[in-house]
Structures are given as C-alpha cells and as structure tokens.
Amino acid sequence: MNNPSLSRRSLLRTIGILGLAVPALAACGAPTVGGGGSTSSTSSSSSAATSTTGSAAQTSSTTATQAPKAQAAASGGTIPLSIATYAGIADDWQREAAKTWQTKNPNVKLTIDEVNYADAPKKQLAQLATGTMEDVYFSGIKWFPYSCAKGAFRAIDDYVKTTDPGMSDFFSAAVAGASFEGKLYGLPYLMHPGNNALIAFNKDMLAKKGVAMPTDDWTTDDYVKLATTMNDKANKIYGSNYFPNTYYDFCSLARTYGGDDLTADGKKFTFATDPKSVDAAHWAVDMRVKYQATPTQAESGQQAAQLFPSGQLATSTAGTYSILGLGKTVGDKFKWDVVLFPKGPTGIRGYQGFVECMSIFSKSKQPEKAYDLVIAETSKETQILAVVKYQYQPGSRKSVWSAPEVTKINSIFERALKWMSDTPGPFPMPYNLRYSELEDKWENTSKPLFYGDVAFQQGLQKVQQDCQTIVDEARP
C-alpha cells in the first residue's frame, strides 16, 4: 500500500474491486460465518428471485419501493427475521445491538449473520438473484448505489415519514450516502470525512525544534512550512506523509481548494479541467517533489503505517476512525496530538463523506420489523456503544460526535462536528456507478504524477484522459 496514512479503512481498500457485469469485491477474509444457510428461511426463493438466469438486473427500483405483504408468524407465534452484519471484532457492536433488539422483540426469531466486507457486494447480488438475502443488510458507499440500481433494497421514504428515526440528527452527507436517485434506501450508521481528514503530529519532535504546534485554523501553506521545517532527510525523518492514494482522497483536497475532481452529476471527471483542482494537484506534487518533505516511494511501503509511531514522521495523515487506535500504537513513546486538515487558500476545508448504512431487502416479508431493526442499529445509543465499548469511531449522527462520552475520549470529534455539519461533503460517485474501475484507473495512472516520475502537465493529462474514459462508459 503506498498511502502511509494511519487508516483502518485504507487497509480495507485492499479488499478488491467491483467488476463490470457483476460488481464485486475480491475476498480478503474468512468465509461467511454465523447463520450460514439459515437465511433462506426468511423468504421464498421462488417468489423473490428476480431472474432464473441469476441476473439481478431485472429487478426494478419501482418494485423495490412497494411494501411487501407481511409474512405470517411461524408456528409457535414467532416471526423469522435476519440481518447481515459486518464481520470482525471492530464491528461486534452491530451484533450486540441486534441481540439487544431481539430481547425487546421476543416474538421475532432473529438470525444474525456475519459477512466479510470484501464479499458483501458480490454476495448481495447473488442473494438478490436467488431471493435469499437477509432482511437487513449493511453496505459500503463503494457498492451501495449499484445494489440499489439492481433493486436489492427497498426505498424507505414512506417509513421515515411515518416513524422518524431522527433524520435531522444525521449529517447531510451521510443521508446522501444512503440515498440513490432521490430516494432513501437505508439509514447510515457510519460516516467519516476521509482518509486524510486529520493530521496527527509529534508534539515532542516539534517542541525540540521550537516549532509552534498546529491548530485547526492553519492553512495548506502553514502545513508546507511546518513539514519542510521538520524535514531531516539525513536521518530519514520527514515532515509529512500526505498522499492522495484514491481519487476520493484527492476529492477532499480539491474541495479544500474550492474545486472537485468529479462534477455533481458524476458525468465529468474534472481533475485537470477544474483550475482549483489543478491548484490542489500542484500543492500535492510540490510537497513531495519540490520540497521533498515526504518519504520516498520505496519508503512508503508495507511498513508505512509504523513511520509515525516509530518517530520518523513529524506529522501523519489520519482518519477519524484511526484516532482511538493511534493512542495504543504510540503508547508512551512520545506526546502527540491531532488537528483538522488545514484550510485551503480561501478558507475552505473540504471532505468527502465515506458512508456505511443498513438497508431492507426489497423482497423482505417483514419490512416493518426490518425497519425497526434498522433504526435500532443506527440509533444514537448504538453508535455511542460502538465508540465507548468497541473503540469504533463516532458514527453518522451529529449528537454522537458531541456526546460527553465521546468528546472526553478526544476533543477532535467535537471539533470536527461543526466542519462536517456546515460543509457539504457527498461521496464522489460516478454516474455510471463504475467506482472500482475509476479507482483502479486512478491508482494505475496517478502515482507517476504525485511521485514526480513524469512532468506535471503530462501526468495531469494522463490521469484526466484515462479517468474520463471510465466515466464516459455506460452503466453496466
């Protein structure tokens, strides 16, 4: 991995990519565990399957908005319901929340499955084709719109109007990430502002050189000055490790400069056509090439995540999701702190909302019960539980980021709240939903530019042309 950010989600980026006809993420973990094949008991494959050929494309979004008739309670008076949760210790809070909900709904027989993040996109479409999808399912922003387009989920606007889950409490970017073409297809349980949203800094290192500690009011120019001042190449100590490893990482920087790398309708890639985006690219290249304030490409390898804890970086990019674990990694080696990413030349601090949400299977026989479970999984109480007990980051609700239980852990969460509340930051999804192809193209073409292996204009135009070629393709 070339991005040396301290990043839980950047590690998850290595999971694989969506394909053309059947978008999927390549598996990177253990096979699905938990309920196993028991999920088929929650719906009839003969009535819910959308095509005998296994193609999920035949399911219409119109059908997905119609409330199915409730399935009669099974013998013994219990209602079968199932949920697919994000596998892994860090997300055990999802299973605890489901079990708590189960105790409050004794008339429901709840099956709790675990699905690897990497497997979820392909698994969702396969289950959609066979009618065996769990009633409630988690999704990541990378593949969620595609699953919506194929009819995997039920629009829940009607339920929200009847039973408001506290929509005003969600970040606007989080709601946008749980929506598709004007309809709400889920409730968000997670939103973070990007892999490079924060800058951690070594307080001991800065103090030793007599450098003032950065604050949330600093600018990109201040960042360059600090990084170059702290640089000590002879001893392999660097001032920064900033690198736009993904096109959406760069999107945050472009927005910081007042631009973007994708138009609002997702139909044009604007990396080299938006002057503000070009300014942002210049800044990123100069930090690495002109000022040489970052590790070399060879040093930005598999051990990159250890450069900051080992004292080889004065500052390090970080996500809000990595702060709770960073303290354990650094331990008592040195004193450190964290600030928001700097503001751009006009006082803007951009970001993109990386969202995960819970949705209802379009053919669920118990959509009302499923909706109640979705509310429970995305509630304020559940999100605080995730932070306090499981060291998860604050989720998709503004009230969680300002909750006393959370702010006492680190003040950065409350400081990020106003920024994320006042600044729109929708995820830059191409209209044709070819996220993985676009991301692949970016990674394959942008590194020579940002590492200075090619002339700036040459590299800029190469990235622009290759990425626009992907954006120009039709939806698969």
N, C-alpha and C positions, 0 to 999 in steps of 0.2 A: 504494500500500500504506500503510495507516495505522499499522501496527505498526512502530515505528522500531528494533526490535531489530537487532543485528548478526547476521544469520541467513542461513546458506545454505539451510536447509530452509524458512525463512519466504518466501524468494524462490520456492522450489519450490511453495509454497502457491498461487501464482497460476496454476498449470497448468490448473485447471479442476475439474469436479466429476463425481461419479458420477450417472448418470441413474436413472430408475425401473426400467424393464423390462430395460435393458441398461446397467448401471452402467459409466461410462467417464470418463476424464479428458480434457479437451479438449487437443489437441496444442499444444505450445508450442515445439517444436524441429524439427530437420530430420527427414525421413523415416527410417525404419529403414535402417541400413546394415549391412555385414558380410556374413553368409551369404546374405542375400536369400531367394530361394525354395528354397534348398537344404534347408531344414528339413523339407520334405515327404518327403524320402528316409528320414527316421528312423522313420516309422510309416505304416501304410496308412490312408488316409482312409476307405476303405470299411468297415474293421473297427473303427476307433477313433471315428468320428463318432458323436455321441450322438443326432442327430436330423436327418432330411433337410430339416427346415424351418430348421435353423440355430439352434435354441433349445438353449442349454447346460443349461437347467433340467431336462432329462430324465435327466441323469447322476446316479446316486445315490451318496451318500457311502459306502454299503456296498461298491459295486463298486470304488470308489477304494482300498479297503483290501486288496483281493485282489492278490497279487503276480502280474503277468502272466508268461507263459512267455517265457523269454529268446529273443531273435531270433538266429537262426544267423548266424555271421560271414559277411560279404560275401565275394565272390570275392577271392582273394588273402589270406584269413585275417584281414581287418580287420573290426572291429565299428563300425558307424556310431553316433555319439552327438552330441548337440547341446546347446548351452547358450545361453540368452538372458541377456545381461549388461546392466547399467545403462550406457547411453550417456553419454559425456562424459569429459573428461580426468581429473576428480577420481576417477572410478571405473575408470580403466585398470588398477588393481591386480587387478580381477576377471578381466580378460583375461590379465594376466601369470600369475596363479595357474592359470588354465585351461591355458595353454601349458606351464607347468611340469608340471602333472599329465599332460598329453599325452605329454611326453618320458618319463615314468615308466610310461606305458601305451602302448607302441608298437603294440600290437595293436588300438588304437582309432583310428578316423578321426574326429577331433573337429571339428565345425563350431561356430565361435564367432560368435554374432550380437550385435548391439547394438540395444537397444530404448530409445526415449525413455521416461523416467519417466511423462510425461504420457500416452503412448499405451498403456502396458502393461495397464491394466485392460480396456479395450475389446479390445485385441489378444488378450489371454489367452482371453477368452470366444469371440471369433471363431475362434481356432485350436482351441479345445476343440470347437466345433461341427463343424469340418471335419477334426479329427483330426491337425492339422499343428503342434501345439505342440511346442516344443523339449523335450528330455528333462529338462533342468534349467532352472528359471526363477526370476528374482528377483521379489519382491513387496514392496510397502509396506503398512504396517498399515492404511492407509486403505481399501484394497480387498481385501486378502488374505482376510479372513473370507468375503466374498461369493464369491470364486472358489472357496474351499473348499466353501461351501454348494452350489455348482453342480457340484461333482465334478471340478474341474480338477486337483486334486493327490492324490497317494497318501499315506495315513497311513503314517508310518514308525516307529511304536512297535515293531513286530516287529524291524526292522533295528537300532534303538537297543539293544534287549535283547541282540542277537547281537554287535553291534560298537558298543561305547560310544564316542561321539566326544568324551567328556569332558563329560557333561551337567552335572556338579556345578560346572563352571567357568563356565557361563553364568549371567547374572543371572536371577533368578526371573521378573522382568517380561519379560525377553527370551524366555524359554521360553513364557510366557503369550501373548506376541505372535505366536509361531509355532505356536500351537495353536488348535483350533476344536472346541468342544463335547466337550472331554475327550480329544481325540486330537491327537497331534503331527503336523503336516503340513509341517514344514520345520525347518531349523536356522537360527538367527539369525546374521547377520554384523554387524549394527549395532543398537545401542540407545543413544539419548541421552535425557536426563531432561527435555527440553522446551526450548522457545524462550527461556524466561525463567529457566533454571536457574541462571545465574550473573550476577553483577553486576561489570562492569568499571568501574574508577574511575581518574580522572586524579590521579595522586599529586602532581604539581606544583601543580595547582589547589587541592587540599586543603591542602597544606603552606603555600601562600601565605596561606590564611585561618586557619591554625593549627588545622585540624580533624584530629582523630585518624583514622588510617586504619582502615577497617572490617576486621573479622576474621570467620572462619567462625562465630564464636559470637554474632554480632549478631542482633538481633530486628527484626521489622517496624516496631516503634516506633523503634528506632535508625535504621532506613532513612529514615523520615519526617523525623526530626530532622536527619539529615545532608543530605537533599535540600532541606529548607526553609532550612537554614543556607547552603547553597551557591547558592541561587537568586539570580539577579541579572537580573530581567526587563528592567530598563532597558537592559542590554547584551545582551539575548537569550541569556543563559546560564542554563541550567536544571539543577536538581539531579538530575532523574531523567527517564526516558522510559518508565517502566513502563506497559504497556497490554495487557489480556487480549484480544488480537486474535482468538483462536479459543476455542471452548468448551473445548478440551483445555488451552489455556494457562490458562484460568480454573480448570480442574480442579486444576491444581497448586497454585494459590493457595488454593482451597477446602480441599484436603487439608492445606495448611500451617496452616490454622485448625481442623483436626480434622474437616472435613466433606467434601462431594463435590458435584458437580453432576449425577451420574448414579448410580443405585443399582447394586449389584454385579451384579444380573441384567440390567442395561441396559434395564429396562422403565419406569423413572420418572425424569424429569428433576427434580432436586432443587435447582435454583438458588435458588428463592425459598421452598422448603418446609423446607430444612435450615437451622436457625438459624446454624450455623457457616458455611455458605455465604453467608448474608446478611451476617454479620460481615465476611467476606472481600470481598464486594462493596462494603460501606461503606468499607473501607480503600482499595480501588482508586479509588473515586469521590472520596474525600476528598483523596487525593494529587493528583488532577488538578483538582478543582473547589474544594475548601475551601482547600487550601494553594497551589494554582496553581504547583506545583513541576515541572511538565512542559510541553513545547511545546504550543502550541495545535493545533487540528485542521488548520489551514491550514499550519502549520509541519511537521506530521507527514505530509509528502507524499513525493514521489518521492526527495527528497534526504535523507530522514531518516537513512539509514544513514551519512551523512557528518557528522552533527552531533557525534558523539563524536570522530572523528579530527580534526575541524576546531576542537576546543576549545570547543564550545558546550554540551557536557554534562559535568557533573561525574561522573555515573555513567551507565552504559548497560546494559540487559539484554543478555544474550548466551547463546548455546547452546554446549555443549561442542564442537560442530562448527565454531564460528567463531573459536576461540582461535588456532589456528595461522595463520589468515589475518589476524587482527587486528594482529599484530606488524608485518607488512609494510605494512598500511594506515596505521598510526600512524607507523611509521618512527622517526625521531629527533625528532619534533615535541614530545613530552613523555614523561615517565616514567608508566607505568601498571601496574596490577596487576589481579587478579581474585579475587573471593571467591564462595563459595556463596551462593545466595539466602538471605535471612535466615530465621530460625526464627519460628514463629508464637507466640501468647500462651502456649501450653502446652508449648513446646519442640519442636514438630514442624516438620519441613521436608519438605513434600510434593513429589511429582513424578509425572509420567506417562511411561511408557516408550514412546518412539516407536521402533518396531522395523521392520527390513527383514530378509528371510530368503530362503533358497534352498530350493526345493521340487522334487519329482519329478512330472512329468506322470503323471496317473493311468493313461494308456494306453501309457506307455513300454515298449518291448520289451526294454530293458536296465536295469531298475530297480536291480539290484545295482551295476552300473558307475556309474549315475547317483548312487546314494547315496555311493559312494566319492568322486565328484567334488564332491558337496555337502559332504562332510567336509573336503576339501581347500580349498574356497572359504571355509569358516567356521573354519578352524584358527587356533590361536594364531599360528603362523608367518606365515600370510597376513595376519592382522589387524595384526601388528606391521609387516609390509612396507607395508601401506596407510598407516600413520601415518608411518613414517620416510621412505619414498620418495615417497609421493604426497600427504603432508600431510593425510591423512584423519584423522578423529577416532578415538580408541580404540573398538573395536567392542563386541561382545556378551559377551566373556569377561572375567571379573574379573582373570585373570592378565595380560591385556594392559594394563589400566589401572594395574597395579602394576609392569609390566616396566621395568627400568632404562632401556632405550632410549626409553621413552615418558615416564617421570617426569622425566628430565633435560631434556626439552623444556619442560615446565611442571608444577609440583608440584600444580596444581589437579586433575589427573587422579587422582592417588593420594588426594588429599583427598576427592574425590567418591566414591571407591570404597566406603568404609565406609557412607556415606549410602545409596548405591544398593543395597548388599548387605543392609543391615539393614532398610530401609524398602521395603515392597511398593509397586509403582507401576504396576499394569496400565493399559493404554490404555483410556480410557472409550468403548467402542464400544456403540452402542445395540443392543438385542437384535434389532431388525428389520434391522440392517445398513445403515440409511439414513444412513450417515455424512455424505455430501455434502449431503443435504437439511438435516440438522441443522446442519451447519456454515454452510450458506448462510443459514439462518434466524437463527442466532446473529449473523452478521455484519450482517445487514439490520436487526436489532432492538436489538442491544446498544450500538451506538455512541452513540445519543442519551442512554442512561443514563450511560455512562462519561465522556462529554464534558459532562455536566451540562445537556443541552438540554431534559430533562424532569425532573419531580420524581422523587426516588429511588423511592418506592413505585410510582409509575405506571410508570416504566421497568422496575423489577424484575418487576412482574406481567406486563407486556407480553412480556418475554423468556421468562418462565416459561410462559405460556399458549401462545405461538407454538411454542416448542421442544417442549413436551409434546405438542402436536398432531402433530408429526412422529414422535415416539417412540411414539405410540399407533397409528400405522399398521401394517398387516401387512407381513411380509416380501415384497418384490417377487418 
